[in-house]
Amino acid sequence: MTSPADLLDLATRIARDAGELAHRRRREGVTVAATKSAAADIVTAADREVEAYIRAELVRERPDDGFFGEESGAEEGTSGITWVVDPIDGTVNYAYGIPAWAISIAAVEGTAETATWTALAGVVFNPVTGELFRAARGGGAWLGDQQLSVSEVGDAGGLVATGFGYNPETHAPALAQLSRVMPIARDVRRIGAASLDLASVAAGRVDAYYERGTHPWDHAAGALLVEEAGGRVGGAPGGRPGNGMVIAAGSEFFSRLEPLLDYDR
């Protein structure tokens, strides 16, 4: 099997090229191609084009690998490696011109089943800022030549990032949950892109992130960034990040935050 470092090199190159494509399409103008779970949950033509580009590059370089993308679903491979891809994480930000969206690419050992895979390499690239967060299992998390480390939370409380689902029925429970978190929070941030939230935890820009209703492509790369930056990642189902919950923080603050979150463990 190819080393995590080699997988990271490939993910980095493809993420940069895909980011340039997405950024160029954004400058040309955004076309909404479809909606998904709700009217606010949009897919742009660029989402589909960028995912098709990433997939084609991976097939060219590693034809035996599996693929699991937001726009095109899962396809098993024979190599034992699966690529988990969000072509544009933060599509609503992208459509509105808010500079908080990213290309997220992870290579995992296993299939598209999140309960069993082990992330080997991950990249989160924001083409607007030019920041590329990267991690290979056992090699730390990095932004440029800076090795990343999760923060330690002081008496003022933690700066907590979160998100809210597109289904209006989930909003009241999410706000009630946030009210339970606020006593341990310095403040709250709602960035709108799970991959960037997780990268921010890894970089110590926020102290924690939690959200219910995410998908594997939202957190596959970012969760590895947090782990390699010395943080703890959990959630549901099964204590792993998943649709039931994603939680990421330094170990001490994770232990304070997790009991306040209402989800099926």
N, C-alpha and C positions, 0 to 999 in steps of 0.2 A: 504494500500500500504506500502511496506517496506520502511524504512527511507533511505534518501540519504547516511547516514553513513554506513548502512548495505550493500547497493549496492556497496559502495566504497570498503568495506572490501573484498567483493567477487571479484570485478574487480582487486584489488591489488593482491590477491592470484593467480588468473588465469593468470594475466599478468606476474608475476614472473615465473610461471611454463612454460608458453608459450615462454617466453624469453630464458629460459634455453634450451628448445627444439630447438629454432631457432639458438641459439649460437652453440649448438652441431652440428647441420646440417651444419652450416657455416664452422666449423673446419673440417668436413668430406669432404667438397667440394660442390660447388654450381652447380646445374643442372638447366638450363633454360628450362622451360616446355612449354612456349608459348610467343607470343608477343600480344599486345593489340592494342592501337590506332596507334602505329608506331613501326618501327623496334627497336627503342631504348627503347620502353615502354615494359619491360619484366615482366614475371611472372616466379618465380622459383618454383621448386617442394616443397621447404620449405614453400613458401607463402601458398600453398594449404594445406599442412600438418598441419601447425600451425593454420590456420583458422579452419580446421576440429576439431582440438583438443579443441580450445576455444569454438566452438559451442557445442561440445559434453559435455563439462563441464557445460556450461550454461543450456543446456537441462536437465542435471542430477540434477542441483541445483534448477532451476527455469523453469520448463517445460511449464509454461503458458505464458512466455514472448516472445516477437517478437525478430527477429534477422535481422540485415542488415550488411552484410559483403562485402568486396571488391571482394572476389573471388566467393562467392556463392549467392549473391543477397539478396533480402528481403523476409521475411516471417512474416506475421502478427501473433501476439499473442492475448490472451484474457485478460491479466492482466493490460494492459495500459502501460507497460514498454517495451521498445525496446532497444536492445543492438546493438551499432554501432561500428564495429570492422575493423581495418586495421591490419592484422596479421603481416606484415612487411612493415612499412612505410619507404621509402627510399630504395627500392629494388635494384636500380642500385648501390647505395653505398654498400649495402649488398653483391652484386655480385662481386664488385671490392675489397672488403675488407676494405672499408673506414669505420671507426668506428662511423658513424652517421646514425643510423637507429633505429627504435623503434617499439614496440608493442603499439598500441593505442586502448583503450577500453573505451567506454562511455555508460552509462545507461541514456536513455532519457524517459521522460514522453510523450507518444504519439506514432505515427507510424514512418515509415521511411521517411515521408514527412518533410523535414527540415524546411519548412516555418511555421510549426505549433508546432514542438516539443519544450520541455523545458529540457535542460540537467540537470540531477540530480547528476551525479557522473562521474568522468573521471580520467583515468590513462594513462600516457605516460611513458614507461619504455625502457631505453636504456641498453640492457644486456651487452654491451661491457664495458661501464663505471660503470655499476651498479646503475645509477641514476634513481630513480623512482619518477616522479612528480605526485601529486595526488590532487584532489579537490572534495569536496562535496558541493552542493549548500547551501550557508549560513554558511559554515564552514571554508572558506579561502582556499588558495592554499599552498601546502607544498612540500618541498624536504627534506626528512628525518624529523628532528625535527625543521627545519628552515621554518618559515612562509614567503611566497614570497610576493613581492611587485613590481609593475612595476616601472620603472625608471622615473626620471624627466630629461628633456633635457635642456642642457645649451646652451651657445652662440656658441659652436663649432658645433652644429647640432646633429642630431640623427644618431646612428648606425642602419642602416636599412637592414633587411633581406628580400629577395624576391626569386622568382623562375621563371623558364621559362618552357612553355609547350613543349611537344614532337613534336608537329606539326611545321615543319620549317616555315610555313607561318605566325606563330604568333611571330616569333623572332624579326623581324624588328619593329613591333608596340611595343613590350615589351621593346626593347632597346630605342625607342623614348620616351616611358613613363618614363623609368629610367633616361633619360637625364633631364626630367622636375623635377624629385625628387632630383637630385644631389645637387642643390643649398641649400637645407635644411639638407643635409646628411653630417655627419662626415665622413662616409665611408659606404660601402655596403658589405653584406655577402650573399653568396649563399650556403646554407648548404645542400640542397637536400632532406629534409624531413620536410614536413609542420608541423607535430606534434611537432617536436623538435624546429622548428622556433617559434611556439606559446608558447611552454614551456619556451623558452629563453626570450621571451617578458615578460612572467609572472615572471621570475626570475631576470629581469633587466639586462640580459646578452646582449640583443640587445634592442633598444628603440622602434622598430616598425617592423612589418612584413606586406607585402602585396603580393598578388598573384592572378592571374586570372586562371581559369581552374581547380581548386581543386574539390574534391568530398566530400560528407558528412563524410565519414570515415576518411578523412585527417584532418578535423578540429573539429569534434564533441567533443573530449576530450580536445584538446588544447584551444579551445575557452572558455570553462568553466574555465580552469586554469587562463587565462588572466582576465576574469571577476572577479573571486574570489581573484585575486591579485590586484584588484582595477583599472584594465584597461578597455578600451572600445573596443568592437568588432563590426564591421559592414561589409557592402559589398552589394552584389547583388546576387539574386533579393530581393527586398523588404526591403533593409536596414539591412539584415541579412547576415552572411557569407554564400557564395554559389559559384556555378560554375562561375557566372559572376564576382565576386571579393570577396576576404577576406582581411580585414584590421584589424589590432590589434595594439594598442599602448596605452600609457597613454592619458588621455583625452585631454590635451593641445596639445600634438604633433599630435594626431589623427586629430584635427581640422586644423592643418597646412598641414598635409599630404594628407588628403582625397580630397581636391579640385584639387590637382595636378594629380589625377588618372583619366584616361579616361575610363569610363565604363558606361553602361546603368543603371542608378539609378532607 
